[in-house]
């Protein structure tokens, strides 16, 4: 399982551990990923995703999964999230018609 957020594309970053003697060794900064179940009001079902804590706060800020997906860029989303975004868009157009 890769350490990449499915909604934002946030992944591991690299940097240095710096000791008191100023010795530098390479290290990785891993994103804070959580397995969450989000409710899509348009689809009427839940969706399980592995997202970062920052993405979860953004989802809440934008009014849920549907609001987040409306503004999300396609190149940042994973394949699963992109499929969900297209399902939400299709359901919205059918509901409006």
C-alpha positions as CSV (number, residue, x, y, z in Angstrom):
1,X,0.0,0.0,0.0
2,X,1.6,3.3,-1.1
3,X,1.9,6.2,1.3
4,X,0.1,8.7,-0.9
5,X,-3.2,10.6,-0.1
6,X,-5.9,9.6,-2.5
7,X,-7.5,13.1,-2.6
8,X,-4.5,15.5,-2.5
9,X,-1.6,13.4,-3.9
10,X,0.5,14.2,-0.8
11,X,3.3,11.7,-0.4
12,X,6.6,11.2,1.5
13,X,9.0,14.1,1.6
14,X,12.7,13.9,2.3
15,X,15.0,15.9,4.5
16,X,17.8,15.5,7.1
17,X,18.1,14.4,10.7
18,X,20.4,16.9,12.3
19,X,22.2,15.8,15.4
20,X,23.5,18.0,18.2
21,X,27.0,17.7,16.6
22,X,25.4,18.9,13.3
23,X,25.8,15.5,11.6
24,X,23.2,15.1,8.8
25,X,21.6,11.9,7.8
26,X,18.8,11.5,5.3
27,X,15.3,10.7,6.5
28,X,11.7,10.6,5.2
29,X,8.7,12.7,6.4
30,X,5.6,10.5,5.9
31,X,2.1,12.0,5.5
32,X,-0.4,11.4,8.3
33,X,-2.7,9.0,6.4
34,X,-5.9,7.7,7.8
35,X,-8.5,5.1,6.5
36,X,-11.8,7.0,6.5
37,X,-15.3,6.3,5.3
38,X,-16.9,9.4,3.8
39,X,-20.6,9.8,2.9
40,X,-21.6,11.1,-0.5
41,X,-25.0,12.7,-0.4
42,X,-25.4,12.8,-4.2
43,X,-24.6,9.1,-4.6
44,X,-26.4,8.1,-1.4
45,X,-23.6,5.7,-0.2
46,X,-20.3,5.7,1.7
47,X,-16.9,5.7,0.2
48,X,-13.7,4.3,1.8
49,X,-10.5,6.3,1.1
50,X,-7.0,6.5,2.5
51,X,-6.5,10.3,3.0
52,X,-4.2,12.6,4.9
53,X,-5.5,14.5,8.0
54,X,-5.1,17.8,6.1
55,X,-7.3,16.5,3.3
56,X,-9.9,15.4,5.9
57,X,-10.0,18.9,7.3
58,X,-10.4,20.3,3.8
59,X,-13.2,17.9,3.0
60,X,-15.0,19.1,6.2
61,X,-14.3,22.7,5.2
62,X,-15.8,22.4,1.7
63,X,-19.0,20.7,3.0
64,X,-18.3,17.0,2.6
65,X,-17.0,14.7,-0.1
66,X,-19.3,16.1,-2.9
67,X,-18.1,19.7,-2.3
68,X,-14.5,18.6,-2.2
69,X,-14.7,16.6,-5.4
70,X,-16.4,19.5,-7.2
71,X,-13.3,21.7,-6.7
72,X,-10.6,19.0,-6.8
73,X,-8.1,18.9,-9.7
74,X,-8.1,15.6,-11.7
75,X,-4.3,15.3,-11.7
76,X,-4.1,15.2,-7.9
77,X,-6.7,12.5,-7.5
78,X,-6.0,8.8,-7.4
79,X,-7.7,6.5,-10.0
80,X,-10.3,5.4,-7.4
81,X,-11.0,9.0,-6.4
82,X,-11.3,10.1,-10.0
83,X,-13.8,7.4,-10.7
84,X,-15.9,8.6,-7.7
85,X,-15.7,12.2,-8.9
86,X,-17.1,11.2,-12.3
87,X,-19.9,9.2,-10.6
88,X,-20.8,12.3,-8.5
89,X,-20.8,14.5,-11.6
90,X,-23.0,12.1,-13.5
91,X,-25.4,11.8,-10.6
92,X,-25.6,15.6,-10.3
93,X,-26.5,16.1,-14.0
94,X,-29.1,13.4,-13.8
95,X,-30.6,15.0,-10.7
96,X,-30.7,18.4,-12.3
97,X,-32.4,17.1,-15.5
